Structures are given as C-alpha cells and as structure tokens.
Amino acid sequence: MDLGHTFNLYGQTQSESRDPNDHNECVPSVGAEKCQPISFSRNLAGMIGIRLLISESMTSGSSVVPFFFQPTLGGSDINGRQALGSYQDYRFRAPNILLLRENFEHSIWGPLGFAFMADQGKVALTRGDIGFSHLKHSFATGVTIRAGGLPAVSLMYAWGGTEGQHTMFNLNTSLLGGSSRPSLY
C-alpha cells in the first residue's frame, strides 16, 4: 500500500477596480454595475507532502523472499529513492517495510528552493512485526533547483538517526526525459 498526497502551495490574487483612470485594473463596461473580480494563480511556490508506504510479502510454506527482491530503507535504494536519509544506503533490508514521510519544499528565489523531510520507518522479517512502534527516524534539509515547478536537483543533509549523518545529491531524471531502472518489486 502506497498512500501519498501533495498539497501544492499557490499564491492567489484578486483585482477589482471601478476607477476609469486606472488602466492597469479592470474598468466596468457600459451598463455594468461593477467589474468582475479577476482571480488567478500567480505561481506554484512549493508543496507539502505526506506518504505512508507499507510493503508486505507473502510466501508459501518454507519459501522466502530472495535477498535481491527485498525492499530497503536507509539512504537511497537501488532505484534512487531516498528514505531514512541519515543512514547509509541499503542500511535496513527485509521482506516487509513501513515508511511514513512528511516533506516540505518551497521556492526561495527563481529556480532555487528549500526542502525539509522527516522520515520514520522500520523493516521486519514477518508481516506481524510491522507496526508503528520502535520506528527509526531521520530528518533532512537542503536546497533544490526547480524546473517546471518541480524540484529537479536536490542537495540534502540528513541527520537524526543513531548512526550519524549523510549528505545526498539527487537528480530527478523524469524531467530530463529519462527514468531510473524499473522497480524490482
């Protein structure tokens, strides 16, 4: 189950004028009592996002999920997706994972932006061990370069885990026409 939602941050303005000398504002037409308000979205300034990912594996009898099909948490996974960034890449691996993420990204000036993420997660060998207790956590903040209203490049510094900190660089290839390798699970 992968549930996520992004709340886009838009700037809204309205304009209303009855002054015939003000050429930058609307002017009522002949017979109209007043101008219609002009409402428009100025820019996509950023976003707030939440995500809940639960991946559980089921096998029959004494079968087990092969090591290379097991999802990972910590740093970046094999597909370049970041989770629990303060840990080393592929730090936690098991057939069952739980990840809860909150993130915030906002434009500062032009294409330059600011981002903050908070991750909580755990891995488990059995499906019954997945729950919201004893979660590992990590926080990350950094700068982004935006293209088309989305962060295309990010440089993040992560901390908060029990094993130190980690610096991450990510290039979003979906905006360049390419993509990462297909998911193994």
N, C-alpha and C positions, 0 to 999 in steps of 0.2 A: 504494500500500500504506500503510495507516494502522494501525500496531500500537500499542496502548497498554494499560496496566494500572494500576489504582489499588489500593493496599494500604490498607485502612481501619484506623485506629488505634482499638481498642476497649479499654475498661477491664473487666477480669474480676474478680469476687469469688466466693469460696466461703464458705459458712457451715455449720458443723457444731457441734452442742451436745448434751450429754446432761444438762444442768442443768435440773431441773423448775422451779426458781425464776427462771430467765431467760426472761421472757415475750417477749423480742424475738428469740429464737433458736428453732430447731425443738426439739421435745420428742418422744422416741420414743413411739410408740403402744404400747398393751398388747400384749405378746408380741413386739414388735420388739426386736432386739438393739441397734440404734443408728439415729440419724437418717440419712436420705438427704442427701447434700450438696446444697446449693442453689447452682446456678451460673447467673448471669445477666449480661447485658451492661448495664453502667450507662449508658454514653453513647458517642456517636460523637464522639471527641475531635478527629479530623482525618484526614489522609491523606498518603500518599507516592505519587507517580505517576511513571511513565516513559512516553515516547511516541517512536516512530520513524515519521516521515512521509516517504514517497518518492513524488513525483508526477512521472511521466514522460509526455511527449506524443509521439505518433507521427503523422506526416503523410506523405502520398504525394507523390512527385515533387518539384516545386519549391514545393509548398504550405507555408505557415507557419501557426502558431497565431496568431490575431488578438490584438492587444495587450490587449484588454479581457477575454480568456479566460485570460491568463497569470497564474498564482498569484504572490503577492508574499510577501516576508519583510521584516521591519522594522516596529517599532511595532505597529500594528493593520492588518489587511487590510480590504477593503470589507465583510466580514461581521462585523467587530468582534473577530475572533480575534487574540490577541497572539502575536507570535513575534519574537525578537531585539528586545526592547523598548527597548534603549538607542539604537536607530537611529530615524530619522524614519519616519512611516507610509509604506508602499509603497516603501521605500528600494531594495529589490532585487526585480527583476521579470524572469522568464524562463519559458520553457515547462516547464522541469524544475527541481524543487526537492528538497532534502533537509533535514529538520529533526529534530534529536534534542533532547528536552526532559526535564529532571528537575525535579520540583516537590515542595514540602512545604508543607502547610497544617495549622495546629493551633489549636484553641480556647484562648484565654487566660483569658477570664472571661465567662460569659454568652454573648451573641451576638458578642462581639469576638474576633477571631482574628488570627494572624500567618501570613504566607506568604513563601516564598522560591522562586524559579525560576532555573534555569540553562538557557539555550538555546544550541545550536550548529547552524549551518545554512549552506547555500550554494545558489546558483541557477546554472544552466548553460543555454547555448543548445542544446547537443547532449546526448543521453542518455549518451554515453560519458564526458562530463566530470563526471557525478555520482559522487562518492566521498567518503570520509571524510578526505581531505587538504585542508588550507588552509580549514578551516571558520571562519566568523565566529562570535563568541561574545558573549553578553550575560548579565548577572545582574540580577535584580530582587528587591526585598523590599518589604514593606509590611504594611498592616493590612486585615483583611476584616471584614465584618459578615455573620454567618451566619444563615440561615433554613432550618429543616427539616434541619439537619445539614450544609448545603452553603453555601459562600461565595456570598452574593447580591450584595454590593457589595465592590469592592476598590479601594484607593488604593495604587499601587505606584510605587517609584522605581527606575529601571533605569540601570545603568552597565556599563562593561566593553568596549564597542565602541570603535572608533578614532575615532568622530565625536561623542563627548560623552555626555551623559545625557538621560533623558527621563522625565517624570512621566506616569503613566497612571491614568485613572479608568475603571472598568468596572462596569456594572450588568447582572447576569445576568437577562435578561428571561424565561427559561424558567420561573422560579419565580413570575412575575407573570401567567402565562397567555398572554403574547405570545411572539413569537420574532423573530429577525432575518430579514432578507430571505433568500430561498432562495439556495443556493450557485450560482455561475455555472459551476462545474466539478465 
